[in-house]
Amino acid sequence: MKILKITNEHRNDFSADMKCEHCGAIKHITDGYHDNFYHTRVIPAMYCHSCGKNREGNIKPVIGNAS
């Protein structure tokens, strides 16, 4: 996911519309934070709600019953 548009900012906190690099789906987040860790670790690790991929193209693992 990448930041498409920041919709609200208060100090280091922000809300934004995020766009998936793979399928183009847009998701609104309300818990963004302007610091190096958030922008280099958290955003690239976000999974798309539509296609299930993160920035690298890895698909979100399914956690559930193995029976």
N, C-alpha and C positions, 0 to 999 in steps of 0.2 A: 504494500500500500504506500502511496505517497500523498503528501498534502496537496490538495487541489486548491483550497481556499480557506484561510483562517477567518472564521466568522465572528469570534469574540476573543478578546484578550484582557486579562487582569493580572498585572505584574508578570510573573512567569507562567501562569496558567493560561491555557487557551482552549477554545473549541474550534473544530475544523471539519471541513468536508474532505474525506479521504477517497482516493481513486485507486482501484486495482490496476496494476500494470498489465495484467494478463487478460481480464475480461471486460474491464472498463466500468465495473460496478462502483457505485458511490455509496459511502457510509458516513454518517455524521458521528464524530466522537466529541465527548464533552470533558475528557480527562487528560488533555495534552499538557505537556510541561516543557518549557524552553530550557533545556540543558543538553550537554553533549551526549550523556547516556541515553536520554529519551530519543534523540534524533538519530543516533548511530546504532542503538541496540533494540529499543522497543518498537519503533516504527517499522524497521525492516523485518521484524519477527511477527508482525500482525498478519493474521490470516484473513482472507477475503470471506465474507459471509455468503457469497454467491458461488464462487468456484473452489474455495477452500485452499487456495495457494497463498504462500507468503512471497516476499519480494524475489527470493531465489528460485521460486517455482516449486518448492516443496509442498506437498499436500498435507493438510492438517491430519495428525494421527487420530484414529477413532478409538476412543476409550470406552470399553463396555464389557459385557459378559463374554468370556472365551468359551462358554459351553455350547 
